[in-house]
């Protein structure tokens, strides 16, 4: 439903949205690049406050978060729209909203799920957390903040699954209620970000560094898009994680499949995923995973000290768990995460 937005100001007769680095400057009636925020009467409105377009109970492994209370269920919600426009978006039906749609479709006006109901459903379904995902939750910041606030009051955790394309001030407000983040670090090239996602690299790096410094649980994902990601970028990403964050930050390497406007690209070759895994390990990362490749050996968590499987996985299913009080059940080495 329509609601007054946060994170905007008036400049030179326009409304400037500073929720994300696109920083749209909107004249009367204009809609932002995300397709779901518009200047109406000199004020910025979101048209999707509580307009849930997708929800599901997922294993937390699907986010992907492998070190945050492994095996728990998380109620995942999304409203439509996105502030990035990735060529190969796998959720493009809900994320890539046409700009005119916010005015013309009754869905935006009529759909409203009260935040309290989300929390009640999460508890009813036995979830330990609520995840904000599928589209990018940045564009439903106001709603996410309200749901997350109530979730904390009810003893639930909050997880933001995002591309990290958000400005500092809104992120600080959101972060008050977040416990964990799954952030895409899509490329290590500003050019690739611009061409593939219509975004930029630097704001994403800033978001990741901020979240890490705040001490929130963080896992990173890189989708290996052929022709956009190469070995040099992968090595740069791995080195950057070790240098700017820590070797124990988990890095997920995800297999790309052609979607949306990237039908001309092939799926990521398996050899490329295995090579990327080796690069991560060579650069000193302790937890590297290969995703979207069901049944591969790199879905499991290996103890960095004794190399035994401490969390066995097949797809999103936990097959074994050998962690005791946050330590490897075989050698006692501390395993990074929240358990
Ligand atoms: S959230 Fe939407 S309206 Fe606001 S700056 Fe980003 S793209 Fe523009």
Boltz pocket constraint, residues with backbone or C-beta under 6 A from the ligand:
constraints:
  - pocket:
      binder: B
      contacts: [[A, 17], [A, 18], [A, 19], [A, 20], [A, 21], [A, 22], [A, 23], [A, 24], [A, 31], [A, 32], [A, 33], [A, 34], [A, 35], [A, 37], [A, 82], [A, 83], [A, 138], [A, 139]]
      max_distance: 6.0
